[in-house]
Amino acid sequence: MRSVAGLVGAAHPGPALAVTVVSGLLTVSAGLDARVAVLVVAAVLTGQLSIGWSNDLVDRSRDLAVGRTDKPLAIGAVPVAVVRVACGAAAVATVPLSLACGVTAGLVHLGCVVSGWAYNLGAKATPLSWLPYAVAFGGLPVFVHLGRSADAPPQLWMAAAGALLGVGAHLVNVVPDLADDAATGVRGLPHRLGARTSVRVAVAALVLASVTIAVGADGLSAVVLGVGLVLVAGLAAVAMTASGRTPFRVAIAIALVGVVLLVSAR
């Protein structure tokens, strides 16, 4: 049971589940039939698991060096070989599951997964660390809508909003680990900007994502849009003036509002 818990923990279950749930909600807003919707969710889940496990496999030596007690591989909670097998199986399963949603849609999703792997394999330590997130998050709504019809891809605003959410998510996600990353030679964009500036740039990207959705969406309820934009504006004001951990937490709240707007739009 300890190994099972360690295997789950090494998959980054929080982000993996969050992205999978968002993909499921997008299938509803896109009007996909049940069969394709299940395939989309399954493909996203296996893709996210492969990214999570590969991340901990690649970072194991760094996690050991800084004494990360929250990393199952670093504390020996699960054998490395088990995680490698699970990671390989998830990656292999992602290919047919993605292509079963349609060749074009499948290739888009596989591109998203490759972007996640590229981040793990080295992009995270470069000034372009934000790019894999932008590609993966921007490609997710494209993948879902192509699953409905290869001839009717989503409008560009959806990809732009997703990409902006991805950039914001990247900056917010890395800020808590800046010190550990710096100690092991990782210097992505957030490390070069610093914690405070990273949060401010994240807030700006997340606010712009919400504005993009507001301008581009046709089927978004006026009430949902109004409440969402008021929340975003208020939270952004707090994030820009608060200190300590508050801006970081508020940025996460803004991201959640943006996700709600995105999955509510058509």
Secondary structure, DSSP 8 states (H G I E B T S, - for coil): -HHHHHHHHHT-HHHHHHHHHHHHHHHHHHT--HHHHHHHHHHHHHHHHHHHHHHHHHHHHHHHHTT-TT-TTTTTSS-HHHHHHHHHHHHHHHHHHHHTT-HHHHHHHHHHHHHHHHHHTTGGGSTTTHHHHHHHHHHHHHHHHHHH-TTS---HHHHHHHHHHHHHHHHHHHGGGHHHHHHTT---HHHHH-HHHHHHHHHHHHHHHHHHHHHH-SS--HHHHHHHHHHHHHHHHHHHH--TTHHHHHHHHHHHHHHHHHHH--
